[in-house]
Amino acid sequence: MPETDHGVDPRTPPAATRPTRRRVLATGAGAAALLGLGLAGRARAAAAPARLPVAAPAAPDPAGLAPYASYWFPDSLPSGTPGPGIVWRSLSGWAPESDPDLAYNTSTVPLAERFTPVPANRDARAGQARIASLVSFGPTAGNPSQGSPTADHYALTHWAYIDELVFWGGSAGEGIVLAPNAPVVDAAHRNGVRVLGNVFLPPVAYGGDLRWTRDLVRQDALGRFPIADALVRVARTYGFDGWFVNAETDGGDSALATRMRGFLRALRTAGEPHGLRITWYDAMNSTGRVGWQGALNALNQEFFEDRAGKVSDTMFVDFRWTPDTLAASGALADRLGRSRHDLWAAVDTESRGWDSVVDWDAIVPREREHVVSYGFYRPEWTRNHLADRSPGAFHRADDRFWTGESLDPARPAPGARWRAPATAVADRSTVTALPFACSFNTGHGLRWYDGGRAVSDAAWNHLGLQDRLPGRRWAVDTAGARPSVTLDFADAWRGGSSLLVEGALSAPAVIGLHATRLPLTRGTVLELVHATGSPEPVAVELGVAVREPSGPGEPVPYTWLPAGTRDSGQGWRTTRARLSSLAGRTAYGLAVRITALGRKPVVWRIGAVSVHDEPRTRRPAPPAAPVVDASARHDGRAWLRLSWRAAAGPGGRPRHHEVWRVLPDGTRTFLGGTCGTALYLPAVPRAGRERAAAFEVRAVDELYAASEPACATLTW
């Protein structure tokens, strides 16, 4: 599909396109809206997934029990019959009490507050440009609500640079209102990132129908907008943060544009008390026609700000922008009394990723104030373009996208054409309270580890189980050769991954971990779980910064704690340092320093880091009343829905819940986890001739302590 030409008349019909996954799913007249103009036209076919060393996929669900992310049409449905696996639903008929997948699609992690540490990069700015990210995590129909049994997943971890994430999707053949699934929202919220659902009114050339636009903005006899109220109800019920509204169905008039503006105002007015936000995409203008401006200007200003005040919170400026139109857009935002950084300048990364040609100085010039913010369209290119889509290969590519070629935000590669986010935008963090722990779990893996032991050999993904990972990947300070620092999936302490440091260390190496704002007391303890993978011994020290660097790009002033550790290939071990000497101060950052004690290359892992107050004797309260809500059995396997009630103990709601299978010989196997209170378990095999399958549900707290089990059984 050709790149968008800034000079193309937006009324020109698109060129023929090759089928994409979305178009294949949306059959007949309901073909997906993949117009080669505007935002819809940026959709392209994803690369075919590579073969991974994972367990065989689960057999098809014989009873249709699998829950999926919700999608709807505003009111009226398409003509014809939906394609395989697609269910046509009307949002006007949705109610929480009749939603069978409610427990699976509800996020439970509140939006965390963020702070901005002194940037690691001299050119990164705080308080200026921000980043929106439009991501397709899967198809509109059939997007699992609670993870799935594969490691081939866009497990985004660079939340530190993102302000807003749009759960991109929707098509004329499936549904055009798409709510984000719970794992994405839970992971984003843990890192302070808002997640928006998508309202997508497709171009006519690809199945769009103006009646859906009219359905969206319909008013009742009292002048109210019922679909605006429904959208607010969905976001509040499911626990996400607002809506991205993309009206690309042409053929309207000024009266329709006026109703659209009224709809946006009603949506924002109803959502604002609950913290909901609206982003408007630059497509429909004040004439009611679709005419992408590539700017904030007189033709689309009324959807951003009108005489009565704010209409939408932010605007996604179409790809047709130029340096002049962005400069004019920022100036107009200033005159309206709005922040120019509420404008997202579209950056298309779907087909070329870091090889995309972008006029960065038009958005984030290095020698003057940032002009506007910017929005990545489809950064999941970092996964989709790979021939090897194993988790390790994906994270190496994703680190390069967000950090740059040097893979060190503090030391960018000179002359790099790709202006990675770490070189322009200040990172942010949510690590502000004790207890805090990170086991470097990315939210997917080839197996599941517990205490350094593999307790499941099945591949998996579930972003809700992801840890708060270091935002700066990877800041390394050494006078010698820089070691390789990567997220690795061959071994782990807990979850699916660990932090691997390897290379010939000719001098001590400092690996920066989390930026923090942790209050320290006389009882505070810093713990590190680590191991060597080679005979080469290393000395390990723990670093705590009790003041910030003097400026962007300056060294972090760590206080080094003599842990007295000589790590020499004895398996996983825990190093503990008491921080009583720092009581009353604030920890602004955590780090480790390793020194090779021999001449051979080092292979060293961090399995977990935690900071907490002693003593840590209290375990979370167990969940209550686990029950199998529905099940199907076929050929010695069972598909089931399991739910329970969360118990709020002294420490509040648990971090997440885990579900384990207990085999007849007493061994336990990890099946999955969720931040919510319901989990779908596919293709659970019968163990021999057992009469019933036994399951345990445990609550897990912020330090990964597990509760006593609550038990449920399924009779064969």
N, C-alpha and C positions, 0 to 999 in steps of 0.2 A: 504494500500500500504506500503511495507516495507521501512524502512529507508535506505538511501544510505550507502553502505559499502565501506569504503575507499579502500578496497583491490579488489573490483570487476573489472573484465576486462571490459572496456567500450564498447567492441564489443559484449558482451553477450546480447542476446535479453532480453527484460524486462519480468517479470512475468505478468500473467494476472491481470488486475486491475478491480475494480468495477467501474461502470459508474459514471462520474461526470457531473455537469451541462454543462460544456463545451463539453463533449463528447455526451451528449444527444442532444445538439443543432447541433452538427456537425455530420450528419448522414452518413451512408454508408461508402464508401471509404474515405470520408472526415472526419473521426473521428478525434477528437482533439488530438494533440500530447502530450500525458501524460506519456512519457517514465519514467520508474522507475529509470533511471540513468540521471545524469545531471540535469540542471535547469528545463527542461520541465517536468521531472518526479516528481517534487514536487507538482504538482497540485493534489488536493484531493477534495472530495465532501464536500460542505459547509453544516453546520448544517441546518436543516429545521427551518425556521423562526418561532418564537413563535407568538402567537396571541397578538396583541397590541390594546390598547383602542384607536383606530383611526377611522376616517371616512371610510365608505365602499369604496373599490377601484373604480376608474372611469371605466365606461363601455368602451369596446374596441373602438378605434378610427375608425369610419365608413369610413373615406376617406384617412387614412394613412398619416395624416398631422404631426404626431409626429416626431420631429427631433432627430437623434441619433448621437453619436460619430462616426467619420469616420474610415473606415477600408478598406484595399485593398489587392490585390495580386500585386506583382511588375509589371507584364505584362500579361502573359498568365493565363487563368483561369482553374480551375479543370474541369475534364470531369463530365458529369452527370448533375444533377439538384440540386440547393441549397435547404436546408431544410426550413421549415416554418420560416418566419420572417427574413431570411438571404438574402442579396443582394450581389452578386459577382460583384466586380468592379476592374478595372485595374488602378493602379496608373499612368501608362504611359499615360492614357487618361484623367487624372484629370487636371482641370484648375479652378482657383478661380471664373472666370466670369460665369462658368456654374455650380457652386456648389449651389444647392438649399438651403442647410442648412448652408451656410457660416456665416450668421449673428448670428446663434445659437452656432456655434462651435468656434467663435473667442474670445480669451481672450482680455480684455481691460486693465487689471491692469499691470503696468510695474513692472519688477523685482526690489524690494526694496533693498537698501543697508543695510547691517547688521553690528552690532558691537558686541563685546564679553565682557560682564560685568565680574567682578570678580566672579568666580563660587561660588555657594552656598555650594557645597560639597568640602571637603578638597582633595578628590582624583580626582576630575574632572579636565581635562587638556584642556587648550586652545592651538591651533596651532599644535595638534598632530592628533590622530585618528578622523575621521569624520564618518558619517553614511549615507549610501544609503538605500532606502526603496523601495522594489518592491511590489506594491499593485495592486490587482485586485478589482476594485470598482464595477464591474458588468461583465456580459457576453460581449464577443466581439461584437456580434450583439445585437441590442436592448438596448444599454447603453444610457440612456437619455442625451441629450445635455445640458439641463437646469433644472436639478433637477426633482423630481417626488413627487406625493402625498402620501408619506409614511415617517415615522420617522425612520424606520428600515434601517439604512444606516451607512456605515463606515465613520463617520464624524471626520476624523483625526484632532486633534487640537495641538498635541505636535510637532509643526514645529520647535521649538527652538533647537531641537537636530538633525535635519535632514539637510543634505547638498544637497542631490539629491533624487528626487522621480521619480520612473519609473512607468508609467501607464501600468501595466502588463496585457497582454492578447494576443490574436491571436490564431488561430487554422487552421488546414488544411481544415476544412469544412466551415469556415466563411471568413477568411482573415488573412494574416500574417503580415501586416503592420498596426499598430493601433495608431491613433492620440488621445491624451488625450482630455477629454471634458473640456469645458471652465470653469465651476465652480471649478474644481480641480486646474487648472492653476491659476485662479484669487486668490483663497485662498492661494496657495503656494507662489505666487509672493508677496502678501501683507506681507508675513512673510520672504521674501528673499530667498525662496527655489526654485531651478531650477526643472523643470519637463521635463522628456524625454518621447517621444513616443517609441514604441516597434517594432523592426523588428525581427520577429520570424520565423526561417526556421526550421520546425518541423522534428523530427526523422522520418526515412522512415517507421519504424514499426507502426507509427500512422498517416500515410497519407502524410508525407513529400515527396517532389518530387524534385530531384536535378535540374530539369529545372527551378524551382523558384530561386534557388541560381544563376544559370547561367543568368536568367533574371535580377536579381538584379545587377550583376557585368558586364552586357553587355556593350561593347564599340561601339561607332559609328565610322564612317569612319575617323573621325578626332582624334580618340583615347579618346574622352570624355565619361563620364559615365552618361547617361541620367537619370537613376533612382536616382543617387546621387543628381543631380540638382533638380529633382522633390521632394525629401525628404527635401531639404533646402527650396524650395518654400513653401511646406506645413507648415513647422515649422514657417517660417517667417509670412506667411499669417494668420495662426491660433494663433500665438503669444506664442508658447512654446519654449523650450530651447535646443532641440537636440534629439539624438536617442540612444537607447540601442540596440545593434546589437548582435543577438544570433543565430549563424549558427550551428544547430545541425543535419542537413541533411547529413548523411554519404555517402561515395562513390566517393568523389572527388579525385583530384590528385594535384601534386605540382603546375601545371599550373593554376588550379582553385584557389589555395591558393594565388598565385602571383596576380591574378586578384582581389581577395578579398582585398588584401593589397592595391592595387592601387585604388580600390573603396573607401576604408576607407580614404585614403589620399585625394582623390578628395572630398569626403563628408566633411571632416574636413577643407580642404582649402577653399571650397565654403562657409562653415558655420561660420568659425572663425571670419571674419569681422563683423558678425551680432551677435556675442556672443553665437553661438551654440556650443554644446559639444557632444562628442561621448563616450559612454562606450562600451567596447568590452567584451563579455562573453567568458570565457575560455572553448571552445568546439572544433571548428575546429583548427587544428594546421598546421604547415608549410608543412606537407605532403599532405594537402587537405582532410585528413580523420578526423573524429571526435574522439578525444581521450582526454578526460578531464584530465588535469594535476594536478589540485589542487595546482597550483603554477604559478608564472611567471618564465619561464625557456627558454632554448634554442629552444624548440619546438614551443612556442607561442610568444616569445619576439617580433617577427617582426610585430605582430598586435598591439603592444603597442609602440614600439620604434625601428626604424631600423637605418641603417647607415645615411640615409638622415634626420633623426630627428623624431619628434613626429608623430605617426600614429593615436592613439586614446588618449583621455584625461585621461581616467581611465579604469581599467580592473576589472571585477567581477570574482574573483577567485573561481573556483568550490568547492563544498562541500567536496571534497576528501582531502582538505588540512590537514596537520599535523603541529605540532609545528616546526618541522625541515623544512618543505617546505615553511612555512610562513617566517621563519627567513631567508632562502635562497632567497626568493622572495624579501624581503625588501633589502637585501644586493645587489641583482642584480639591483634593481631600483636605489639604491645609485650610483652604478658604471655607470649606464646609465645617471646619472645627473638628474634623475627624483625623485620626492618625493615618498617615500615608502607609504605615505598616499593616493597616487592615486590608491592604490590597495584595493579593497573591498573584504575582506574574507567573504564568504557566511555563513550566520547563518540561518538555517531553523527553522522557528517558526510556520509553517502552521498547524501542527498537535498537537503540545504540548505547544506552547506559552512559558510562563515563566517557565514551567517544562522541557523545552528542555535542553539536556545535552550539554554544550558548554565548551570547554577548553579556558576560557577567558584569562588566562595568556599567551596563544599563540598569542593573538591579542592585548589585552590592559592590560599588567601586571601593578600592582599597585606600584611595587618597582623599576621600570626602565622605560625607554622610551617606548611608544607604538610601537609595531612592524609594524603593518599596520592599515588600517581602516577596518570597517566591514559593511556588507550589510545584512539587514533583508530581508528574503524571506517570504512574505505573513504575515506581522504583523496584518492584519485584522482578524487574529485568535481571537483577543480580542472581536470581535463582533460575529464571526461565531461559536464559541464554546458555546455560552450562550444559556441556555434554555429560559431565560427571556431576550429578545433582545430589551427591552424598552430603550430609550435614557439614562436614569439615570444609569441603570445597565451597559450599554456599557461604559459610561465614568468612572465609578468606576473601571471597568476592565482595561480600557485603561490607566488610571492614574497609576495603579499598574504596568503595563507593562513598562511604560517609567520612572516612578519615583522609583518603588520598593515597597516592602511590607509595609514599614513604611508610605508611602504616603507623605513623607516629604523629599525633596532632600537634605536638610541641616542635616538631622538626619537619615541616612540609618539604616535599621535593621541589627544588628550585625550577621555575619555569614551567610548571605543570599546567597544561591547558584546562584540565578539569579542576574547577574550583570547589573542592570538596566542602561540605558543610562545616567540618571542624576548622577550616581555615577562614570562615566568614562569620559564623554564628556562635555565640557563647553557649556552652553546654549548661545543662541544668540537672539538679539532683533532688531527690526526695528523702535522702537519708538524714533524718533530723531527730530521731527518737530511739531510745533503747527499749527493748533489745533489738539488735539488728544482726542479720545473718545473710550470707550469700554462699551458695554451693556451686555457682557458675553454671547453673542449669538454664539452658536456652529455650526450653519449652518444646524440644523434640530430641529424639535420640534413637540409637540402634538397639538399645536395651535400657533397663531401669536398674539403677544401683541403689543400695541402701547400706550405709556403713562400710562402703568400699567393696561390697559383694554384689554381683549381678543377681537380682531376684526376679528378673523377667528377661527373656531373650527376644521378645517381640519389639519390633520398631513401633514408634508412637509419635504423636504430636498433640500438644495441648498447651496453648500459650498461657492459660491461666496458672499453670504450674511454674512458669518462668520466674527466675529470681530477678531482683534489681541488680543488674550487672554494672560494672564500672562504666562510666560515661565516656571516658577517654581511652580509646583503644588504638595502640597501647603506648602510653607515655613511659619511655624507658630512658634512664639517665646513666651513662657509663662513660668512663674515659677510654675504654677498650672497644672491642668488637661488639656490636649490638646483637643480643640473642634474638632468636625467633620467639614471638609470644603469640599464641593462638588458642582458641577454644578447640578442645580435642574430645573425640567421642570414643576413643579406644579404651578408656578407663575413666572412672569417676568415683567420687566419694558418695555423692547423693544425686539422684536425678539421672541425666543422660550425658553429662559432659563435665570436664574439668579444665583448668587453665594450664597449658603446657608451655614451659620455658625450656628451650634447648639451643645449644650452640657452644662454641669454644669461648669461655669467659676469660679474657686476658686481664680483666679488671673487675672489681665489684660492680654489679648491675642493680639499679633501683627500678623496680616495676611499680608504677603508680596504680593504685586500686581505686577506691571510691573517694569522691569528694563528699564531705559530710558536714553536719552541724550537730555533733553529738555532745551532750553535757556529760562531763566526767565527774565521778564521785570517788570516794576512797575505796569503794567496793567494786569499781569497774574493772573488768577483765577483757583482754583482747586474746582471742584464740585463733590459731591457724592450723588447719589440717593439711598435711603435705606429704609428699613421697618422692623418692628418686626412682628413675627407671633405668639407671645405669650404675655401674660400680663406682663412678666418679663421685667422691663425697663433696658436699657443699656446706658452708656455714650460712645459717639463716638468721636474719635480724628483722624485727618488726618496727615499722615506722609510724609515728603519729605526729601530725602537724598541729601545733597549738596556736599557730597564727597563719595568716594567708600570705601568699607571695606578694612582693612589693608592687607587682604590676603584671599585665598579661605577658605570658611567655617567660616570666622569671621563674627560677627554681622554687619548688615547694620546700619550705624549711622544716623538714621532718626532725623529730626527736627520736633517736634510735635506742631501742630497748634491747639490752644484751640478753637474748633468749638462751644463750649458752647451748645452742643446738648445732649438732654436727650430723647432718642427714646423710646416711651412707647406705642406702638401699635396703632398709629393714622394713619396707612396706609403709602403709599409711601410719602416720603418727601425728599427735597433737602437741603443738607448742603453745604454751600459755604464759602471758605476761600480765602482771597486775599493774594497773595504771594509777595506783594510790598517790604516787609522786606528782601526778598531774591533776589531782582532785581540785574541783572548782573552776577548771578551765574548760574550753571547748575544743573538741577534736575537729579540725577543718579538713583532714585528709588522712587516708590510710595507705600504707605502702609496705613492700617487703624489699629487703636487700639480700642478695645471695652472692657469695664469694666462692669460687672454685678452689678447692684445696689440693688439686692435682693439675695435670696438664691435658687431660683428655676432655672431649666435649661433654657437656652436662645435659642430662635429661631430667627435668624436675617438674613436679606438678603441684598445683594448689587445688585441694579438694573443697575447701570451705574456709571462710573467714567469718568471725562473729565478734560482736562487742556486746557485753551485757553486764549487769550487776550481779554479784554473788549474794547469797547462794541461789542456785537455779534448781530448786527441788520440786516445784509445782508443775504438774502435768495438766494438759487441757482436759476439760470435761468431755466425756464420750458423747457421741451423737445418740439420739433416741429413736426408737421404733423403726429400724430399717425394715422395709417391706418390698417384696417383688410385686410391682404394680401390674405388670403384664409380661407374658413370656410366650415363646414358641419353641418347639422342639422338633428337630429333624436330623436323622442320620447320626445319632449319637452326640449332637451338639444342641446348645440352647442359646436363644437370643432373648434378652430380658431387659426390662426397665426396673431399676432399683432406686428407691428414694428413702429419705430419712429426715429427721428434724435436727437442726443444728442446736447444740447446747451452748449457751453463753456462760462461760466460766468466769473466774476472777479476772482473767486477762482479756475478756471480751470475746468476740466471734473468732473462731479459729482461722488460721491463714488459709487452709484448704482441708479437704477430706481425701482420704485414700481408701480404695477398695481392694481387698486381697481375697484370693481364693485359698481355702484351707483344704489340702488333699487328704485322703484317708490315712496316709502315713504320718500326718501332722505337719508336713512341710507347707510353707506359705509362699504363694506366688503373687506378685503385684499385677493387678489388672488395669488400674487406672486411677485418676484423681480428678477433682474438680473443686472450684471455689464455692460451688453451689451445693445443693442438697439432692441432686438426682444425677444418675449416670446410666447411660446405655451401654450394655455389655454384649458385643456381637460374638457369635460362634464359640461359646464356652464349651470345651469338650468334656464329655463324661469321663471320669477317671475309673477305668475298669468297669466293675459292675456295682459301683456305689449306688445306694438307694436315693441319695440326695446330694446335691452340690452345696457346700457350705461357704458362706461369704462373711468377711469381716469388714466393717466400716470403722475407720479411726479418724479422729480429728487431729490435725497437726498444727502446732503453733509456730511463731516466728523464728524460733530456734530449732525447729524441726523435731521437737519432742512430740511423741505420739500418745494419744489417749489409750485407755483400755478399749478393747473392741466392743462394738455392738454387732450382733450376729443375725444373719438371715439365711434361710435355706430355700432351695428349689428342688422339689421332688421330681425325680426322673420317672 
